[in-house]
Amino acid sequence: MTGLMIRNLRHDIDAYLESVSDEKGGEKILELLSGDGSLSAAALAARIGITPKAVEKHLARLKAEGRLRRVGPDKGGHWMVNGNR
Protein backbone atom coordinates (compact mmCIF):
# COMPACT_ATOMS: atom_id res chain seq x y z
CA MET A 1 0.00 0.00 0.00
CA THR A 2 2.73 2.46 0.97
CA GLY A 3 4.72 1.51 -2.12
CA LEU A 4 1.77 2.34 -4.35
CA MET A 5 1.31 5.71 -2.66
CA ILE A 6 5.00 6.52 -3.14
CA ARG A 7 4.86 5.56 -6.83
CA ASN A 8 1.80 7.75 -7.34
CA LEU A 9 3.44 10.65 -5.55
CA ARG A 10 6.61 10.28 -7.65
CA HIS A 11 4.50 10.23 -10.81
CA ASP A 12 2.69 13.41 -9.76
CA ILE A 13 5.95 15.16 -8.91
CA ASP A 14 7.54 14.14 -12.21
CA ALA A 15 4.49 15.36 -14.15
CA TYR A 16 4.58 18.69 -12.32
CA LEU A 17 8.31 19.18 -12.89
CA GLU A 18 7.93 18.34 -16.56
CA SER A 19 5.11 20.87 -16.99
CA VAL A 20 7.12 23.59 -15.26
CA SER A 21 10.24 22.90 -17.31
CA ASP A 22 8.15 22.83 -20.52
CA GLU A 23 6.76 26.27 -19.75
CA LYS A 24 10.15 27.71 -18.84
CA GLY A 25 11.77 26.12 -21.90
CA GLY A 26 9.22 27.70 -24.21
CA GLU A 27 9.68 31.10 -22.61
CA LYS A 28 13.47 30.81 -22.88
CA ILE A 29 13.16 29.88 -26.57
CA LEU A 30 10.98 32.93 -27.21
CA GLU A 31 13.48 35.13 -25.38
CA LEU A 32 16.40 33.81 -27.43
CA LEU A 33 14.53 34.04 -30.73
CA SER A 34 13.47 37.62 -29.95
CA GLY A 35 17.17 38.49 -29.95
CA ASP A 36 18.20 36.31 -32.91
CA GLY A 37 15.48 34.77 -35.06
CA SER A 38 18.00 32.87 -37.16
CA LEU A 39 18.94 30.44 -34.36
CA SER A 40 18.53 26.77 -35.28
CA ALA A 41 16.97 24.10 -33.09
CA ALA A 42 20.45 22.73 -32.40
CA ALA A 43 21.75 26.17 -31.36
CA LEU A 44 18.73 26.73 -29.12
CA ALA A 45 19.21 23.30 -27.56
CA ALA A 46 22.86 24.02 -26.79
CA ARG A 47 22.03 27.37 -25.17
CA ILE A 48 19.15 26.06 -23.07
CA GLY A 49 20.64 22.69 -22.19
CA ILE A 50 17.92 20.44 -23.64
CA THR A 51 17.86 18.12 -26.65
CA PRO A 52 17.17 19.39 -30.18
CA LYS A 53 14.09 17.13 -30.24
CA ALA A 54 12.75 18.87 -27.11
CA VAL A 55 13.34 22.24 -28.80
CA GLU A 56 11.39 21.05 -31.84
CA LYS A 57 8.48 20.08 -29.58
CA HIS A 58 8.57 23.52 -27.94
CA LEU A 59 8.69 25.21 -31.36
CA ALA A 60 5.69 23.19 -32.58
CA ARG A 61 3.71 24.09 -29.46
CA LEU A 62 4.64 27.78 -29.70
CA LYS A 63 3.62 27.82 -33.38
CA ALA A 64 0.30 26.11 -32.57
CA GLU A 65 -0.35 28.72 -29.85
CA GLY A 66 0.32 31.51 -32.37
CA ARG A 67 3.25 32.86 -30.37
CA LEU A 68 5.87 32.07 -33.01
CA ARG A 69 6.01 31.73 -36.77
CA ARG A 70 8.57 30.69 -39.33
CA VAL A 71 9.32 33.19 -42.12
CA GLY A 72 10.96 31.78 -45.24
CA PRO A 73 12.36 28.33 -45.92
CA ASP A 74 13.81 25.90 -43.37
CA LYS A 75 17.30 26.81 -44.57
CA GLY A 76 17.78 30.55 -44.83
CA GLY A 77 14.55 31.55 -43.08
CA HIS A 78 14.08 32.92 -39.59
CA TRP A 79 11.73 32.82 -36.62
CA MET A 80 9.45 35.72 -35.73
CA VAL A 81 8.02 36.08 -32.22
CA ASN A 82 4.37 37.24 -32.30
CA GLY A 83 4.18 39.70 -29.41
CA ASN A 84 3.48 38.89 -25.78
CA ARG A 85 0.89 36.52 -24.42
Secondary structure as UniProt FT lines:
FT   HELIX           2..35
FT   TURN            37..38
FT   HELIX           41..48
FT   HELIX           52..64
FT   TURN            65..66
FT   STRAND          68..71
FT   TURN            74..76
FT   STRAND          78..81
//
